[in-house]
Amino acid sequence: MLSHRRLLRRAPLATGGIALLLAAGGLALAPAAQAGTVTPTVHCSLPAGQGEATGPQSMTVELTSTSVPPGGKVHAKITLGAGPAKSTTNLSNIPTTPAIDLTLSGGATGTVTVQGPTVNLDYTSGQAVVLPPFEGDFFLPATASGAVSLAPLRTRTTTVVFGGTYQTPCDVTAGGGTVATVTAQGGGNTEATVSAPTGPVKPSTSVALAGGGWTPGATATPTLCDAAGGNCDAARISSGTLTIDASGGLSGSIALASSWTLADGSYSVQVSDGTKQARAPLEVKAYVPAGPYQLTASPDHAPVGSVITVSGRNYHQDQQLNVVALDAAGNTLDDTAVYPGTTTDGTFTTEFTISDPAIAFLHTDEGAVEGTETNVPFTVTAHPVTLVAGAATVKPGATVNLSGAGWPAGAAVTAALCAADGSGCAPAGLRATHLGVDASGALAGTVTLASAVTEGSYQVQVAAGGLHVTTPLTVAKTFITLSPSTGPAGTKVTVVGQGFAPVSTVEIDGLKPDGSRSADNYRTKVVGLDGSFSQTFTVNDPATVALQAREWLVNGRKALARFTVGGTPPAPAPSYALSPDSGPVGTVVQVTGRSFAPVATVAVSGRKADGTKTADPCVTRMIGLDGTFALNFSVRDPATASIMASEVLVDGKVVQTRFTVR
């Protein structure tokens, strides 16, 4: 095991010198006719390893009823004297819940709990905590008959400190005895029943309950007690959905607290509706790891900036883990830590950013507990993972070419559409995904946007082998693209438009920074039946910062794209291009060309592998005066292997480019 300087860790369960609210005493009440007082010896077990304390503690129990029917509710007022345990530090405004367990004898047997409301108390170092008197209800068993004696069994004080919940039980060890008596007499109510699963259940899981004989329409309140029915604690149940129907039927479930609050053992789940109460046994057992910790980094190598997936199994359930990177010497790289939690089956999965070139290992531990450390090697590679979209702007529902390098060879690929800031990634934003990674790590293929995607800025996220990489994409119904988008004065730019009104005329202008027209000569073009056009435009004015295309005499739609004057002209654009160059049957391909004969007609058709024409309809377009054209071609024939453009009745220039049907 590699050593390391320091691990980022969760808040510890307790620290030396922190008193977690010890056994409490109370303020005196004037004795009542039905009240009794005993002063037994109690033994208190302090939480978080703070020790134990033994000594006398007075206990007064006052019952407001001297007799109730079998199964009936009894209201009790409890006053506790000062106990032997004392606080070891000063604490203020601490949520504190008192309770007392009483043993039944005589006309009934078992254990009942009286729990008071939670109050906020202050604690003074070196002094016993003084609890105010508290009140609560308990139910006699439905089988009770005659005089039932009650004797203190233990007191419990539950506190919430530093985000943790802790109990201080004080068990009666001597000098107890009967403190109050109630008589069970008269006709009892119909006995309520509750049933729970017979096999072990895990903490943090949902447990279904059922039963009958309850008060119709009443509210069911669950709590979890020990096997004998005492030591009841509502904090062991995190939530519940129990309901009682009009016929008195009980249904729904309870969600058990985590293993931090609920230890393994035999319990009874107790349900009360305010009039009746019933219990059912419940066995709780947390997940037991089936073997040694298994930690996986996927992939186990990536460049700085990559987001990988770290997962593990055979951990204890409900644990907060430290996941952190180490350098080659085993030192912790503090800024890399994340803190996932384990599930009820001892697994976890989290994203982890490779943010430091010194990373050599990934490390996990269960809350910095010794003996739970696990390391796996990780290699920071020099070659970045890249992702490039074939078009910066597309229409809703369009198919987009994606390519990249440095991906895990042969890994399965998924894709999603995200907001502009990379959040809210959802596969539903894409209608189809056809991506793959070859043996060299090259990624290629297409994604097709859902037609319902609205106009705006997005990120396309691609994930493979645990890596997640995004590339920007703009969605617009009407837009233009420039090729090139930068160059010195005198640069000829091919302007391709999409989403304009068919057969309308568009004017193309240069724009200055203030939005006014530049000194460049404007150009016009008739839009094709598919709403697209292609036209060259010469940028002569060095003040030009953008080109704009706007419709004449129609609805005035317009679009602009940035152009930067300066630098060296880029290499001439290809005379013919497809976007995308692969996709499933039904893909609409944008075909653009340049350097064809002005005013000639170009015919675009699909071709099979043997060169013969496919069943796809041929699309024709008149070439502009600048020798360019743009059109959309639908690939419907699965035998399509390429798309060919050829001039008609001129010099017969023919260009053919491969298209792959996926």
N, C-alpha and C positions, 0 to 999 in steps of 0.2 A: 504494500500500500504506500503510495507516495505521500510524503508529508506536505503540509501547507501551513502558511502563516496564520490565516484566520478565515473562518467561514462565516458568511452572513447567515444569521440564524434567527429563528422566530423568537418571540418573547417567551422566556422560560416559564415553567409552571409556577415556580416560586423562587424567591431569593432569600438568603439568610437574613433574618431580622424582620421579615414582613409577616405580621400576624394576620392570618386569614380568618379573622372573626371567630373567636373561640366560644366555648360554652357560655351562655348568657344568664344573667340574673334578672329580676324584675322588681317593679315597684309594688309595695304592699297594697292589698285590697282589704276592705273591712269584711270579716267573715260573714257568710250568709248561712241560712238555715240548712241548705243542702250542700254546703261546702265542706271539704275535708282537706287536711294538710298533713303531709308526711315529710320527713327530712332524711332521705336515704343517703348512703355513700354512693357516689358516682365516679366512674372512670372515664375520662375524656381523651379521645384520640385526636390530636391536632393535625390538620392537613399539611400536605407538602413537607413532611419530614420535620416538623417543628417540635415533636416530642409528645409527651403525655402528661396528664395531671389527674390526681385523685383527691377527693375530699367531699364534705357534705354539701347538699344543696336542697333547700326547701322547695316543695311543690304543692300548690293549692289548686284543687279542681272543684269548680262549682257547676253543678248541673241545673239547668233551668226547668227541667221536668223530672218528676220523681217516678213517673211510669209512662210507658209508650207501648203501642202494639208490637208484637214480634215483627222484625224487619223495619221498625219505625226509626225516625230520625231523632237524634238527641243533640241538643245544643249545649256546648260547654264553654266556660270561661276559665282560662289558665293563668296563673301567676307563678313565676319562677323566681326563686331567690338567687343571690349571687353564687356562682359556681366556682370551682377550684381553678379553672383555666383563666389566664390573663392575656391581654393584648401585649405584644412586644414592640409596637410602634404606634405612632399617631396617624389615624386615618379619618377622613371626613366624608360624610354624606354617602355611606356605603349601603347599597341595597341588601337588606337582611330579612330572611324569612324564618320564623320560629315554628317548631312543631314538637309534639309529644306523642309517643306511642304508649298505649294503655293495654294491659293484658286483661282479658275477660275470664271470669271464673264463676262458679255457681250455676245459674240458669243458662249460661252460654259460655262457649270457649272461643278462643281466637285472639286476634290483636286488632285494635282500631287505632286510627291516627287522627289527631286534632291538629290541623295546620292553620296558622294565622296568616293574615295578609302581609305582604312585603312592605317594610318600612325602611326609610333611610336613617342610618344612625352614625354617630361619631364615636371613635374608639381612641382611648388614651393609653399610652404605653404604661405597662405595669399595673393596670387596673382591670378588674373583671368588667365585662360588658353588661350593662343593665338594660334588659328588654322591658318594654311596656307590657302590661297584661294583653293577652290576645284571646280571640274567640274563634270557634269553628264548630262544624257539625261532624257527627259520625253516625253510623247506622248499626243497630243491633242485628244480629243474624236473624233470618226469617224463622229459624228453629228455636229461638230463645223462648224461655218460659220461666216465670218467677223472678226472684231477686238475682240480679247480675252484678257482681262486684268488679270494680275497676282498680287496677294497681299500676303505678308507673313502671314502664319497662326501660325507656330511654328518652332523652330529649335530643333534638337535632337543630342546629343552627346552620342555615344555608346562606352563603354570601357570594357576591359577585365582585371580584377584585382584579384589576388589570386585565379585563377581558376574559377571565376564567371563572368557573363556578366551583365552589368548594364547600364541603360539609364538615361540621364538627359534631360527631355523635358523642353523647355522654351516657354510658350504660349504667343502670342501677346494679350495683354489686352486692349491697347489703342494706338492711334497715328499711326496706320498702314496705309493701303491704297495701291493704285496701285504703283508697283515698276517697271513694265515692261509690254509691250504689244506686241502681235504677231497676225498676221492676218491669218485666215484660208481661203484659196481661191484655186481655181483650182479643177481639178478632183481628188477625193480621191481614195485610193486603195480599193480593195475588203475587206470588213470588216472581220477581224478575230474573231473567237468565241472560248470560252473555257467554259466547264461545269464541275461542281464539285458535290459531293454528296449533297443532299438536307437536310439530317438529321444531327444531331450533330456528330462530330468526336472527338476522344480523342487525346491529345498530345502524342507524341512518336509513332504514328501509321502511316501507309502508306495510302495515299489518292489518288485514281485514278482520272485522268483528261482526258478529250477528247475535240476535237474541230476541226474546219476546217477553210479554207481561209487563211492559213499561207503561208509564203514564202517557196516554196519547198526546202527541204534539209537544211534549216537554223537551227541554234542552238536555242533551246527554253530555256529561262532563267526565272525561277520562283522567286517570292517574295511574302510576305504576308503583306497586308496593312489593315488599318482599314476599316470599312464598307463603308466609303465615298470615299475610294481610296487613302487616305493620310496615313502618318505615316508608310510608307512601310519599311520593315526591312527584309533583306535576312537572318539574323541570326535566324529567326523564322522557317526556313526550314533547316533541317540538311543535306538532300541529295535529289537527284532527278534522275529519269530515263526517262525524257521526250524526245521524238523524234518527228520530223516532216518528214513525208514521201514525196515521189516524187509528190504526188497529193495535198500537203498542209495540210494533215490530222495530227492532234496532238494526241498523245497517250502516255501512261506511267503513272507514279505516282510521288508524292513527299512524303518525310518522314518528318513529323512535328517535331519540336524541343520538348524537354521535358517540363513538366509543370512548371519547374523552370524558363524557358525562355518564355513560351507561356501561358498567363493567359486565363481563360475562357472569351468568348465574341464573338461578331459578327465581322467577318473579310471579306476581299475579297482577293482571290488568284489571283495574277496578273502575266501574262506571256508575255514576250517580245521575239521577234526573231531578234531584231536589226532594223527592218523596221516597224513592226506592234506590237500592244499591245492590250490585252483584259483582262477583269476581270470577275470573277464569285464569288457570295457570298459563304461564308463558316462559319458555326457555330462550335465553338470549346468548348467542355465541358469535363473537366477531370472526371475520375472515382470518383463516390461518394460512400463511404463505406455504405453497406447495414445494418450495425449494429455495435455493439462494436467489438473491436479487438478480434480476436481468435488466440491464440498461442498454438501450440501443439509440444510436445517433443515425438518422437517415436523411441524407447520405452521411458517410463518415469522413467526407472531404468536400470542401467548398471554399470559394474565395471570400475575402472580407466583404461584408455587406450582404451576404446571403442569409436567408431565413430557412433554417432546417427544422426538422421535427425530432424531438427527443421524447422517447417513451420508455416505459418500464413495466415490469410485472413482478409478482411475488413480494410486493411491499405490504406492510400492514395497512389496514383500511383507515380512512379518515385522518391521514397524516398530512401535515403541511411539509412539503419537501423544499430543500434548498437545491436548486440546479444552477451550477456555476462552472465557469471555465478555469482551468489551471494552466500555468505555463510548464515548460519542460522540466523545471526543477520542483514542480508540485506547489508552487505559490499560487494563491487565489488571485484571480483577476476580478476585483470587486465589482467593477461596473457592469459585469456581464450577467449578474444573478437574476433569476426569475423564481417564483414561488408557487408552483402548482400544488394541487391537493390530490390525494389518491382516492379512488372510488371504493365502493363496498366490496369489490372483488380484487383489491390490491393492485390496480393498474393506474397508470397516469399517462397523459400525452400533453405536450406543450410545444409551442413554437419557441425557437431560440435563435437569436441573431448573432452571427459570427462577426463580432465588432472589433477584434484585436488580432493582429497578425501573430502574436505570441502564443495563441491558443494551441495547446498540445494534448489536453485531456478535457473531457467533460466529467463532472463530478456530481453525485447526488448524495444526500443524507436525509434522514428523517428528523427534522428539527434539530440538527447538530448533536444528536444522541450518539455517543461513542459506539462503535461496532456496527453502525448502519451505513457506512461510507461505501460508495461504489464509484469506480472510475472506468472510462472507456477512452481509447486513443481517438484523436481527431487530427486531421491534416488540413492545414490552411493552404490552398492551392494558389498559384500565381495567376492562372488564367481566369478571367471573370466569366460569369454566366451572362450571356447576352440574349436579348429579345427585341426584335424589330418588327414593326408593322409595315406591310407593303404600301399602305396609304395612311396619311395623317388624318384625313377627313373622309367620312363615308356617309351614305344615307341610312336611315333606319331599315333594318332587314338586310343590309348588304353583307356580302361575304368578303372577309379580309384575310390576305396572306400574312402569315407569321413565320418568322425564321429566327434562328439563334444558334449559338455555339456554347460549348463547355458544359452541356447538360449530362446527367448520368446516363451512360450508354444503355439503350434498350429499355429505359424506364417508362412505365405507363404515364400518360399525360392527361391532365384535366385542365379546364379553363373556366374562368368566371369573369363577369363584368363588375367593375368596382366604381365607386365615386371618384371624383378627380383627385381627392387626397388619399386614395388607396383604401378607404374604409367601405364597409357594407358590401363586400364581394359576394356575388350570388350567381350560381350557374344559370338561373332563370333568365338572366339578361341575354343569354346566347341560345339561339334556336338549334344550332348544331355545332359540334366540335369534331374536327378531323385532323389531329395532330399526332406526330410520332417523333421519336428520337432514334437515330441510327447508331451503329456501333462506334462511330467516331465522335458521338456526342452532339451531332448537328440536329437541331430541331427544325421541323418543316411541317407545313400544312395550313389549314384554314379554320377560322371560326366564322359563324354566321350570326349576326345580331338578330334578336327578336324584333319583329316589326313594331312592337309596342314601345320600344326604347325611344325616349323623348330626346329632343335636341339638347346638346350640351357637351361638356368635357367629361371624359371618363378615363379609366385605366383598365386595360385588359390584363388580367392576372393568369399566368400559366404556372402550374405546379407539376413537378415530376421528381420522383425519388426524394421527397422531403423538401425540395427547393421551391420557393415561391418568388417569381419575378414578374414585374409589371412593365407595361409600355403604354404611353399616352395615346388616346384616340378621341377625335372629335366627331360627334354625330350631328349632321345638319341635313335638312331637306333640300336646301339650295346652297351650292358652294362652288368655288373655283380652286384649281391647283395650278401652280406655276412650275415650269421646267425650262431653265433653271430658276431658282428663287433668289439668286445672287449673281452679280457680275458687274463689270465696268460699264460706263456709259457706252451705248451702241450695242448692248447685248440684245439678241433676239430671244424672246421668251415665248414658249408655247403655253397658251392659256386653255385649259380644259375645264368646261363647266358641266354641272349636273343639276337636275331638278328645276330647270327653267321651263316656261310654257312652250309646248311644241309649236313650231313654225313661227314663233315670235322672233323679233330682231333684238339682239343685245348690242349695247355699245360698251366698248372696253376703253377705260381711261386710266392714266397714271394719276396718283394722288400725292399731294404734299403732306407734311406733318399736320397742318391745320385743316386737312380735309378738302382743300380746294384742288382744282385740276392742275396738273403739272403742264409743262410746255410740250410734252410728248404728243404726237399725232394720235388721235383716237382711231379705233378700228371697229367695224361692225361685223356681225355674223348672224346668219339665220339658224335658229335652233332646230335640231332634228326632231322627228316625231317621238323619239324616246326622251326628249327633254335635255339632251346633251349637245355640246358643240366643242370644237377645237379651232383655235385661231392664234396666229403668231402676232406678237406685239413687240415693237422695238423701243427699248428704254433708252432715251437720249438725254433726258433732263436729270442731272445729278441730284436734284432735290426730290426725286421720286422715292417714296417709302412704301408704296403699295399699289396694286392694280385692282381696279374695280370693274365688274361687269353688271350692267343693269338693263332691264327690259324696256323696250319702247312700246308705247301705246297699248300696253296690256295691264297687268296688275302692279307693275313697278318693282318686281322682286329684284334684289341686288345682292351681290356677294363680293367680298374683297379678300385679298391674300397679300401677305407682306412680301416686299422685294427690297433687297439690300444692294445699293449701288457701291461698287468697289471690288477690289481683288482681281483675281485672274479668272477668266471665263472657264466654267467647268467643261469637261469633255462633252462633245455633242451627244444629245439624247439618242437612244436607239430609234431606228426608223419604224419600229413596230413593237408594241408591247401589249401584254395581257394582264389584267388585274381582276381576279386572282388567276394564277396559272394552274390551279388544281381545285377540286371540290367535288361534291356529290352530284348526281344527276339532278338537274333543276337549277344549277348554279348560273347566275347571270354574270357574264364576263364583260368588263369594260375593255373594248378594243380601241387603241389609239395608234395613229400612224403619222409619220412625217416624211418629207422628201418624196411624196408621190406627185404625179402630174396634176397641176392645177386644173380645176373644173372637170377633171375626168371622173368617171364613176368607179368606185371600188366595191368589189363583191367579197363578202366574208362568209366562209362556210366551214363546217366541221369535216375532219378527215379521219378515216380509220387507220389502223397500223399499216395496212397495205397500200395506203394512199388514195383509196376510193372515197367518194363522198358519203358522209353519214346521212341519217334520216332527218337531221336538224334542218329547219328552213334557212335558206340563204338570206343574209341581210345586206342591202346595198346602201351606199351613201355617196353623195357628190363631194368630191374633194375641194377644199377651199383654195383660194388664190395663192395662199402661202404653202400649199402642198400638204396640208395636214387634214386629218379627219378624226372623229370620235363617234363610237356607236356602242350599243349593248347587244351582246350575242348570248342567247340562252342555249345551254348544253343540256339536251334532253336524251340523246342517244348514248347509252352506256358504252358503246364501242368507240366513242370519240377518243383519239390519241393526240390530235393536234388541231389547231385552228389556222386557216389559211386566208390571207387577203390577196386579192389580185385585181389589177386594173382591167377595165373593160373597154375595148375598142381604141386603145392608145398603144403604148409600147409593151403592154402585157407584163409589167413588173409584178412579180409574185413573191410574197414573203410568208413563211410558215413557221409557227412556234408551237412547241409541245404543250399540250394540256393533259393533265392526269385526272381521270375520273376515280374518286376514292369510294 
